Amino acid sequence: MADITRRSFLTFAGLGAVGAVGFGTRPWGLQYAGAAPLPTSSISGTTLEAVAVPLGNTGYRKLGPGPGWQTVVRTELAEAKAGREDRRTDLASFVQITDVHIIDSQSPLRFEFLDSYNGAAFRPQETLTVQGLTALVRQINSIGSGPHTQRPFDAVVTTGDNTDNKEFAELDWFLTAMNGGTITPNTGDPDTYEGVQDSGVELYWNPGSSAQDNYKQAGYPEIPGLLDAAIAPFSSPGLNTPWYCVFGNHDDTVVGSIPTGVPLLENMYTGPWKFMEPGSAEQLDVLGSAATSGDAELVLATLSSFTKGAERVTSDRARKPFTPREFIAEHLKLENRGPGPIGHGFAPDAGETGIGYYTFEMAPGVVGIGMDSTNHAGFAEGSLGEAQFKWLEETLIKGSSRYFDTDGSPVSRQATDTWFVLFSHHTSSMDNLRPDPTNPSERRVPGSEVVDLLHRFPNVLAWVNGHSHRNKIRPKEGKTPGQSFWEINTASHIDFPQLGRIIEVADNEDGTISLFTTLFEADSPYSVDYTDLSPVGLASLYREFAFNDPHGNPTKGGKSRDQNAELLLVSDRS
């Protein structure tokens, strides 16, 4: 086959006819008509300006500001042509946040004692997730526009694992942090924290105790009053920008991997008993394996045989687990509208249908596609159902006057062309093909098949996702330059380095498009005194505790090419 670039592909489609709306007619309005060069870049509030770095070389360390990360130009998919900075015009500017994991750290249905088996089971910073998200919201509002194009943010998209353990309490705190209002991040006893961090068990950091638990022996401080401050009411300003939401596995399954609908497990959420420490090492191994594999029956059997009994805590109906339909329905409530839109992407009837995928116009000529990559069968990994996969293909066809058939042959049709950016929780490596118990006869589609589909549509710019808790940007090269796109994977906001990502789309007016990916930290000081237990101070400590987590992974920040980057794509629409 002859080499078909986006330019030749779209020119061949005949989109320059009078009255036609497509790439060739530039339907994006006055920004193209005698467009002036874009304003000077502004790096304030982003990692272009400064990045948290440890003070000192070993042991428990506080943080301070370090040099900003430069923008790396990536040319794997297209040439970077000289002078593009003076020609380019902006098409879209949006923010991705992911894996914020709002945690009810006092929930009876948490397995913190699996920390040695899975470092994500307990995090020393986990009582401060709501303060951390609120600081991220403040930073998004403060930055307000893309640093390279100065285009005001068109949208904020959160790509899953919005909650940690699918509780209504967690969902309420998440929605209030995003939309604005007063939050009381506490369940159970209204006046007292009742979780593992006040248990006296040496496995966990007990900040209010002088006992030398495992974390204090590693340098974690004693901070009287921290837990009381963590559960105290405070306010979030809410986002100023319309935001959209997609599912993650932690929004869908127990502890992110165990299927829902097991009555005894679901009753544990709202019950009065919480397991604070494990039984034998053998039981710990069995439970860890069962939780990872999603074997709910084995989880229950192992818990019932624990040699150390559960502790009594205050029961709370607010801990009730939600279903996917209930998750959507909460987003659709008018009181949860915030800056809009109603439903935050989910269709008006999605609370009844349970359909968690949708499209939205991010900016004129740029459409976002929110996908639901969770699998109700359990496991942490995901896939798409066949119905969603067919819907995705139909959606791409509707926005394409020209694309490639499954056999590689070009197809043309009458249509208005648009750019597409896809969003999901899971990455293109997703491969959980277990039958979905809610639709066991439906085929599950792996990520590799989704990539093959996207290569057929030259107007796909990027697939943006989370789940991995690390920054990674991959070129997805197609058979021709015009069939290529970028996969942009962003680290979580629960684990260090706790970043969000700004993505700007700009037409370079030279046959290429640039995607700028700029990371940013939350609006909180790099370091505070341990007596500063204000919401802002707690957000700062949230970052510090995460950095020092013994189970943290210093590679999650990614390499320089995965952080601040300019990603080139072939696309001449003249």
KETI-404146 format. One record per residue (C-alpha): x, y, z. Coordinates in steps of 0.1 Angstrom, whole numbers, padded with zeros to 4 digits, always signed. Layout:
<rs>
XYZ
...
</rs>
This chain:
<rs>
+0000+0000+0000
+0012+0035-0008
+0022+0056+0021
-0009+0076+0032
-0003+0105+0056
-0031+0123+0074
-0027+0151+0048
-0031+0129+0017
-0057+0108+0035
-0079+0138+0042
-0072+0155+0009
-0083+0123-0009
-0116+0125+0011
-0126+0156-0009
-0134+0178+0021
-0127+0211+0005
-0160+0214-0012
-0181+0245-0005
-0205+0239+0024
-0187+0207+0035
-0176+0206+0071
-0144+0187+0077
-0107+0189+0083
-0101+0205+0049
-0125+0234+0056
-0111+0241+0091
-0144+0243+0110
-0127+0256+0142
-0135+0292+0135
-0116+0325+0138
-0086+0310+0155
-0074+0300+0120
-0083+0333+0103
-0051+0353+0104
-0043+0337+0137
-0016+0355+0156
+0012+0335+0173
+0002+0319+0206
+0010+0338+0238
+0043+0333+0256
+0043+0301+0277
+0036+0303+0314
+0051+0276+0336
+0037+0288+0369
+0022+0260+0391
+0036+0232+0368
+0066+0209+0369
+0081+0231+0343
+0087+0255+0372
+0097+0232+0401
+0093+0196+0413
+0094+0181+0448
+0127+0165+0457
+0140+0149+0489
+0162+0169+0512
+0191+0146+0521
+0202+0113+0508
+0190+0085+0531
+0163+0076+0557
+0131+0095+0562
+0133+0128+0544
+0113+0159+0541
+0108+0176+0507
+0117+0208+0490
+0115+0224+0456
+0139+0211+0429
+0145+0222+0393
+0116+0219+0369
+0115+0193+0342
+0121+0204+0307
+0098+0196+0278
+0112+0167+0257
+0103+0168+0220
+0093+0133+0208
+0095+0127+0170
+0089+0090+0167
+0057+0096+0148
+0064+0129+0130
+0092+0154+0123
+0095+0185+0145
+0097+0214+0120
+0115+0246+0127
+0094+0277+0134
+0063+0258+0145
+0062+0278+0178
+0054+0309+0157
+0028+0292+0136
+0007+0270+0158
-0028+0276+0169
-0046+0259+0198
-0073+0233+0193
-0080+0220+0229
-0066+0221+0264
-0076+0196+0291
-0065+0181+0324
-0062+0145+0333
-0062+0133+0369
-0063+0096+0378
-0062+0071+0406
-0070+0095+0434
-0082+0066+0455
-0104+0084+0480
-0101+0061+0510
-0124+0055+0540
-0094+0043+0560
-0117+0031+0589
-0138+0008+0567
-0142-0028+0581
-0138-0042+0546
-0102-0033+0541
-0072-0057+0543
-0044-0034+0556
-0027-0064+0571
-0018-0076+0536
+0007-0047+0534
+0037-0071+0533
+0020-0090+0505
+0008-0060+0486
+0022-0025+0494
-0011-0009+0483
-0031-0025+0511
-0019+0001+0536
-0004+0035+0529
+0008+0058+0557
-0008+0087+0539
-0042+0071+0534
-0061+0092+0560
-0054+0123+0539
-0066+0114+0504
-0095+0140+0505
-0072+0168+0516
-0048+0157+0488
-0075+0158+0461
-0088+0192+0473
-0053+0206+0469
-0051+0192+0434
-0084+0208+0426
-0071+0242+0439
-0040+0238+0416
-0061+0231+0385
-0081+0262+0392
-0050+0283+0398
-0032+0272+0366
-0064+0276+0346
-0049+0272+0311
-0023+0253+0292
+0012+0264+0298
+0022+0262+0261
-0009+0276+0243
-0025+0296+0272
-0058+0281+0261
-0082+0280+0291
-0089+0244+0301
-0118+0229+0281
-0123+0199+0304
-0109+0179+0333
-0111+0141+0330
-0106+0117+0359
-0096+0083+0345
-0108+0059+0372
-0101+0046+0407
-0119+0077+0420
-0127+0057+0451
-0106+0030+0467
-0133+0005+0479
-0165+0015+0461
-0182+0030+0492
-0209+0056+0492
-0189+0076+0518
-0159+0076+0495
-0180+0086+0465
-0196+0115+0484
-0162+0129+0495
-0149+0125+0459
-0179+0143+0444
-0178+0171+0470
-0141+0177+0465
-0146+0179+0427
-0178+0200+0428
-0172+0221+0460
-0186+0220+0495
-0179+0209+0530
-0165+0175+0536
-0162+0155+0568
-0139+0126+0558
-0150+0104+0587
-0171+0073+0591
-0181+0053+0622
-0177+0072+0655
-0183+0109+0648
-0156+0120+0672
-0129+0093+0671
-0108+0077+0644
-0112+0039+0646
-0088+0025+0620
-0055+0006+0620
-0034+0038+0626
-0047+0040+0662
-0046+0003+0668
-0012-0001+0684
-0003-0028+0659
+0033-0024+0649
+0026-0032+0613
+0011+0003+0608
+0022+0038+0614
+0005+0050+0646
+0012+0088+0645
-0005+0096+0678
+0014+0070+0698
+0050+0070+0711
+0052+0033+0705
+0080+0024+0681
+0060+0007+0653
+0076-0004+0621
+0072+0030+0605
+0086+0050+0633
+0116+0027+0633
+0120+0038+0596
+0119+0075+0606
+0082+0084+0605
+0074+0111+0631
+0051+0111+0661
+0024+0137+0653
-0002+0140+0681
-0036+0152+0668
-0029+0141+0632
-0058+0116+0630
-0082+0140+0647
-0073+0167+0621
-0076+0141+0593
-0113+0134+0600
-0123+0171+0608
-0147+0190+0584
-0131+0213+0558
-0142+0228+0525
-0132+0223+0489
-0137+0251+0464
-0146+0226+0436
-0134+0228+0400
-0140+0258+0378
-0138+0236+0347
-0164+0211+0335
-0153+0176+0344
-0159+0141+0332
-0155+0107+0349
-0147+0071+0339
-0147+0039+0359
-0118+0022+0374
-0115-0013+0389
-0116+0002+0424
-0149+0018+0416
-0163-0015+0406
-0149-0044+0427
-0141-0050+0464
-0105-0038+0471
-0101-0034+0433
-0101-0071+0425
-0128-0092+0443
-0162-0094+0425
-0192-0077+0441
-0224-0093+0452
-0211-0117+0478
-0235-0110+0507
-0212-0118+0536
-0185-0096+0522
-0209-0068+0515
-0223-0070+0550
-0188-0064+0564
-0188-0029+0549
-0215-0017+0573
-0209-0041+0601
-0192-0035+0635
-0161-0057+0632
-0128-0049+0616
-0097-0072+0613
-0067-0052+0624
-0039-0078+0621
-0034-0111+0603
-0035-0146+0616
-0006-0169+0607
+0018-0162+0579
+0003-0191+0560
-0032-0175+0563
-0018-0142+0552
-0004-0158+0520
-0037-0176+0513
-0057-0144+0518
-0033-0124+0497
-0035-0148+0468
-0073-0150+0471
-0077-0113+0471
-0055-0109+0441
-0073-0136+0421
-0108-0123+0431
-0117-0156+0449
-0144-0142+0473
-0152-0176+0489
-0116-0183+0498
-0113-0147+0512
-0143-0154+0535
-0130-0188+0545
-0096-0175+0554
-0109-0145+0574
-0132-0168+0594
-0102-0190+0604
-0080-0161+0615
-0063-0168+0648
-0066-0131+0658
-0102-0119+0660
-0117-0087+0647
-0120-0055+0667
-0153-0039+0674
-0158-0005+0656
-0188+0017+0651
-0210+0005+0623
-0220+0030+0596
-0245+0027+0567
-0226+0054+0548
-0200+0026+0541
-0225+0007+0520
-0210-0004+0487
-0224+0011+0455
-0232-0006+0422
-0221+0008+0388
-0256+0020+0383
-0256+0038+0417
-0221+0053+0409
-0235+0068+0378
-0268+0079+0394
-0248+0099+0420
-0231+0118+0393
-0264+0126+0377
-0279+0142+0408
-0284+0179+0403
-0267+0186+0437
-0235+0169+0422
-0235+0190+0390
-0207+0214+0402
-0192+0231+0371
-0211+0207+0349
-0221+0189+0329
-0249+0171+0346
-0238+0135+0348
-0202+0144+0342
-0203+0125+0309
-0227+0098+0317
-0260+0098+0297
-0292+0109+0314
-0305+0073+0314
-0272+0056+0323
-0283+0052+0359
-0309+0028+0346
-0290+0012+0318
-0256+0010+0335
-0238+0021+0304
-0206+0037+0315
-0192+0049+0282
-0200+0081+0263
-0187+0108+0240
-0184+0146+0247
-0173+0176+0228
-0142+0187+0245
-0137+0217+0221
-0149+0226+0187
-0137+0198+0164
-0123+0177+0193
-0143+0149+0208
-0135+0130+0239
-0145+0093+0243
-0150+0080+0278
-0147+0042+0280
-0155+0017+0307
-0127-0008+0308
-0137-0025+0341
-0148-0062+0342
-0173-0072+0368
-0157-0106+0370
-0130-0092+0392
-0092-0090+0389
-0075-0057+0387
-0071-0058+0349
-0097-0048+0324
-0111-0052+0289
-0141-0040+0268
-0173-0057+0263
-0182-0066+0227
-0211-0041+0227
-0189-0013+0238
-0163-0022+0213
-0188-0021+0184
-0201+0012+0198
-0166+0026+0197
-0161+0016+0161
-0194+0031+0152
-0185+0063+0170
-0152+0066+0152
-0169+0060+0118
-0195+0087+0124
-0167+0112+0130
-0147+0101+0100
-0152+0108+0063
-0123+0085+0055
-0109+0055+0074
-0095+0020+0068
-0115-0012+0068
-0104-0043+0087
-0085-0055+0056
-0066-0023+0053
-0086-0009+0023
-0096+0028+0024
-0133+0037+0030
-0148+0071+0022
-0182+0084+0033
-0201+0117+0038
-0193+0128+0073
-0180+0157+0094
-0145+0149+0105
-0134+0154+0140
-0104+0147+0162
-0107+0120+0188
-0091+0116+0222
-0099+0084+0241
-0100+0080+0279
-0101+0049+0300
-0088+0036+0333
-0068+0006+0319
-0040+0008+0295
-0037-0009+0261
-0022-0039+0277
-0055-0048+0294
-0063-0085+0290
-0089-0096+0315
-0110-0118+0293
-0130-0135+0320
-0168-0136+0312
-0186-0107+0328
-0211-0123+0352
-0237-0096+0343
-0234-0106+0307
-0216-0140+0306
-0223-0146+0268
-0206-0114+0257
-0171-0116+0243
-0145-0095+0261
-0121-0075+0239
-0084-0071+0249
-0065-0038+0246
-0045-0051+0217
-0077-0054+0196
-0086-0018+0206
-0053-0006+0194
-0058-0023+0160
-0092-0006+0158
-0077+0029+0165
-0051+0024+0139
-0079+0023+0113
-0089+0060+0120
-0063+0087+0111
-0082+0113+0133
-0074+0095+0165
-0049+0116+0184
-0044+0099+0217
-0055+0072+0242
-0052+0087+0277
-0053+0063+0307
-0042+0055+0343
-0042+0023+0364
-0004+0017+0363
+0004+0044+0388
+0033+0055+0367
+0040+0080+0339
+0046+0064+0306
+0041+0077+0270
+0042+0053+0242
+0041+0059+0204
+0015+0036+0188
+0028+0034+0152
+0004+0024+0125
+0010+0010+0090
+0013+0046+0078
+0023+0078+0096
-0014+0090+0095
-0026+0059+0113
-0004+0065+0143
-0014+0079+0177
+0000+0084+0212
-0008+0064+0244
-0005+0087+0274
-0004+0069+0308
-0003+0091+0339
+0008+0083+0375
-0017+0081+0404
-0025+0108+0429
-0024+0084+0458
+0013+0074+0454
+0043+0097+0451
+0049+0117+0430
+0012+0125+0431
+0008+0144+0398
-0019+0155+0374
-0013+0161+0336
-0022+0189+0313
-0026+0180+0277
-0028+0207+0250
-0036+0200+0213
-0021+0225+0188
-0020+0227+0150
+0015+0236+0139
+0003+0248+0105
+0030+0228+0088
+0015+0193+0084
+0019+0183+0120
+0000+0185+0153
+0016+0188+0187
+0003+0173+0219
+0019+0189+0249
+0019+0169+0281
+0028+0189+0312
+0026+0174+0347
+0017+0194+0378
+0017+0189+0416
-0010+0198+0441
-0013+0233+0456
+0004+0226+0489
+0038+0235+0504
+0067+0211+0499
+0072+0211+0536
+0053+0222+0567
+0059+0219+0605
+0042+0190+0621
+0021+0213+0641
+0005+0226+0610
-0026+0204+0608
-0047+0227+0587
-0062+0213+0555
-0033+0228+0534
-0008+0215+0559
-0023+0180+0558
-0021+0181+0519
+0016+0189+0522
+0021+0160+0547
+0001+0138+0523
+0029+0142+0497
+0057+0138+0523
+0043+0106+0538
+0037+0092+0503
+0073+0099+0493
+0086+0080+0524
+0063+0050+0521
+0086+0020+0524
+0066+0003+0496
+0069+0033+0473
+0084+0029+0439
+0108+0057+0428
+0104+0048+0391
+0067+0057+0390
+0075+0093+0380
+0088+0079+0347
+0117+0090+0326
+0120+0125+0312
+0103+0114+0279
+0073+0103+0299
+0069+0135+0319
+0068+0169+0301
+0068+0162+0264
+0058+0176+0230
+0044+0147+0210
+0044+0152+0172
+0018+0137+0148
+0015+0139+0111
-0016+0160+0102
-0018+0186+0074
-0053+0198+0069
-0046+0225+0043
</rs>
